[in-house]
Amino acid sequence: MFLQMLSMSMWFLCGFFFHKAFSSMLQLGITSNIIQKATNDILISLVFIEQDIQFIMESKKLILKEKGMSDNDIEHYSLIHEKNFRLWREKIIITFVNNYPDMYKSKFVPFNNWNGAAQHVNNMIKQNKKVAK
């Protein structure tokens, strides 16, 4: 009777540990997929925001020219905005990379600057187009 109880207890403990191990692995996989999807969506949004800002800056140059601002003043104004814009883009990516969970960084963040992030987004878009065809 004692050996039967001991055997049942051992099987119960084995089942409990296997359940915990497999559910943890499943949860890790689900978390990984969520983080990857969120990362991709954030990067695509950042690239679209960057494109919108560039369009606005170009539109502003045209408006300033129509309002009579000199070409030198517009060029000076544009250089200042382009410098600030470059700094903004780099700061966004550096902050993103530095705050990314270390466990997933090497798998989902294969870049460390704006150009690398933009190239990563372009590659994602190309892959999705191939899948969609």
Secondary structure as GFF3:
##gff-version 3
##sequence-region A 1 133
A	DSSP	alpha_helix	2	66	.	.	.	ID=ss1
A	DSSP	alpha_helix	71	99	.	.	.	ID=ss2
A	DSSP	alpha_helix	102	108	.	.	.	ID=ss3
A	DSSP	alpha_helix	114	132	.	.	.	ID=ss4
###
